[in-house]
Amino acid sequence: MLATSPELYDASYTAWGPVEWMPPETLLGLGAALGARGWTTTDVAAVLGGNFRRVALESWEAQT
């Protein structure tokens, strides 16, 4: 989306250079790679969506 519609994004997205997107399968090994570098399971979970989940649970109304 950034490559095809750069006007939709703030300049901060490219302040340190072009944004390079990874294919989704690249993320499959991210948790193991972070763990091998000493990251805790809790920190890895936060990076891989835990923070989004926490905020969603705290701010969205429960669906019944």
Short mmCIF file of the C-alpha atoms (twelve columns), coordinates in Angstrom:
data_MODEL
# 
_entry.id   MODEL 
# 
loop_
_atom_site.group_PDB 
_atom_site.id 
_atom_site.type_symbol 
_atom_site.label_atom_id 
_atom_site.label_alt_id 
_atom_site.label_comp_id 
_atom_site.label_asym_id 
_atom_site.label_seq_id 
_atom_site.Cartn_x 
_atom_site.Cartn_y 
_atom_site.Cartn_z 
_atom_site.pdbx_PDB_model_num 
ATOM 1  C CA . MET A 1  0.000   0.000   0.000  1 
ATOM 2  C CA . LEU A 2  2.822   2.419   0.857  1 
ATOM 3  C CA . ALA A 3  4.494   1.800   -2.484 1 
ATOM 4  C CA . THR A 4  1.316   2.370   -4.455 1 
ATOM 5  C CA . SER A 5  -0.202  5.177   -2.318 1 
ATOM 6  C CA . PRO A 6  2.580   7.049   -0.504 1 
ATOM 7  C CA . GLU A 7  0.324   10.082  -0.028 1 
ATOM 8  C CA . LEU A 8  -1.661  8.089   2.544  1 
ATOM 9  C CA . TYR A 9  1.293   7.814   4.924  1 
ATOM 10 C CA . ASP A 10 3.111   10.300  7.118  1 
ATOM 11 C CA . ALA A 11 6.771   11.028  6.287  1 
ATOM 12 C CA . SER A 12 7.817   9.202   9.484  1 
ATOM 13 C CA . TYR A 13 7.180   5.876   7.708  1 
ATOM 14 C CA . THR A 14 10.210  6.457   5.498  1 
ATOM 15 C CA . ALA A 15 12.343  8.699   7.750  1 
ATOM 16 C CA . TRP A 16 15.037  6.015   8.032  1 
ATOM 17 C CA . GLY A 17 14.815  4.797   4.476  1 
ATOM 18 C CA . PRO A 18 12.347  2.917   2.334  1 
ATOM 19 C CA . VAL A 19 9.904   0.526   3.952  1 
ATOM 20 C CA . GLU A 20 10.636  -3.012  2.881  1 
ATOM 21 C CA . TRP A 21 7.813   -5.482  3.438  1 
ATOM 22 C CA . MET A 22 8.445   -9.109  4.266  1 
ATOM 23 C CA . PRO A 23 6.300   -11.955 3.026  1 
ATOM 24 C CA . PRO A 24 4.161   -13.425 5.853  1 
ATOM 25 C CA . GLU A 25 6.110   -16.675 5.941  1 
ATOM 26 C CA . THR A 26 9.147   -14.692 7.124  1 
ATOM 27 C CA . LEU A 27 7.371   -14.159 10.441 1 
ATOM 28 C CA . LEU A 28 7.149   -17.903 11.109 1 
ATOM 29 C CA . GLY A 29 10.725  -17.975 12.374 1 
ATOM 30 C CA . LEU A 30 10.696  -14.591 14.125 1 
ATOM 31 C CA . GLY A 31 9.762   -15.922 17.565 1 
ATOM 32 C CA . ALA A 32 12.542  -18.513 17.517 1 
ATOM 33 C CA . ALA A 33 15.055  -15.955 16.246 1 
ATOM 34 C CA . LEU A 34 14.176  -13.485 19.011 1 
ATOM 35 C CA . GLY A 35 14.323  -16.284 21.598 1 
ATOM 36 C CA . ALA A 36 17.789  -17.257 20.338 1 
ATOM 37 C CA . ARG A 37 18.860  -13.665 20.972 1 
ATOM 38 C CA . GLY A 38 17.723  -13.825 24.593 1 
ATOM 39 C CA . TRP A 39 14.204  -12.407 24.368 1 
ATOM 40 C CA . THR A 40 11.778  -13.786 26.936 1 
ATOM 41 C CA . THR A 41 8.648   -15.662 25.895 1 
ATOM 42 C CA . THR A 42 6.585   -12.773 27.277 1 
ATOM 43 C CA . ASP A 43 8.456   -10.194 25.176 1 
ATOM 44 C CA . VAL A 44 8.197   -12.319 22.036 1 
ATOM 45 C CA . ALA A 45 4.453   -12.740 22.596 1 
ATOM 46 C CA . ALA A 46 4.094   -8.963  22.970 1 
ATOM 47 C CA . VAL A 47 5.911   -8.307  19.698 1 
ATOM 48 C CA . LEU A 48 3.883   -10.931 17.870 1 
ATOM 49 C CA . GLY A 49 0.528   -9.378  18.706 1 
ATOM 50 C CA . GLY A 50 0.176   -9.501  22.469 1 
ATOM 51 C CA . ASN A 51 0.037   -5.736  22.799 1 
ATOM 52 C CA . PHE A 52 -2.693  -5.487  20.153 1 
ATOM 53 C CA . ARG A 53 -4.668  -8.220  21.890 1 
ATOM 54 C CA . ARG A 54 -4.302  -6.527  25.284 1 
ATOM 55 C CA . VAL A 55 -5.485  -3.148  23.991 1 
ATOM 56 C CA . ALA A 56 -8.346  -4.742  22.078 1 
ATOM 57 C CA . LEU A 57 -9.539  -6.626  25.154 1 
ATOM 58 C CA . GLU A 58 -9.323  -3.491  27.292 1 
ATOM 59 C CA . SER A 59 -11.037 -1.138  24.857 1 
ATOM 60 C CA . TRP A 60 -13.555 -3.134  22.813 1 
ATOM 61 C CA . GLU A 61 -16.890 -4.106  24.257 1 
ATOM 62 C CA . ALA A 62 -17.485 -7.811  24.627 1 
ATOM 63 C CA . GLN A 63 -19.749 -9.280  21.967 1 
ATOM 64 C CA . THR A 64 -22.601 -11.327 23.393 1 
# 
